Amino acid sequence: MAKEKKSFVLRINGETMSALEKWAADEFRSVNGQLEYIITDALRKAGRLPKNSNSDNE
């Protein structure tokens, strides 16, 4: 079964956004995909995701 996705507004300064856009492009991801990857990775490393959680972002 597909996981429900939720949307939200994020305010970010221009310099950070530019760096994020470059990073995403370097890894062939959209900015949204890059943010999802970064957040999921941080949650996994912090032990805040279930061990058997499969992410669509990998």
Phi, psi and omega in degrees: 000138181289143178280141178288135176254140178242148179249155176204163180269137177234125175261132185215143182288161186299320181295317179294320179297318179297317178296320179295318178298318179294314180300314179300314180297320179299331181255013177056044177235159169285165176299317179299314179298322179295316178298317178300317179298312181298314182294315180298317179298316179296318178296319179297313181296330179276358180072027182259002175247147175301145182302325183267012179289124176257128181262143175285353189264006184261000000 
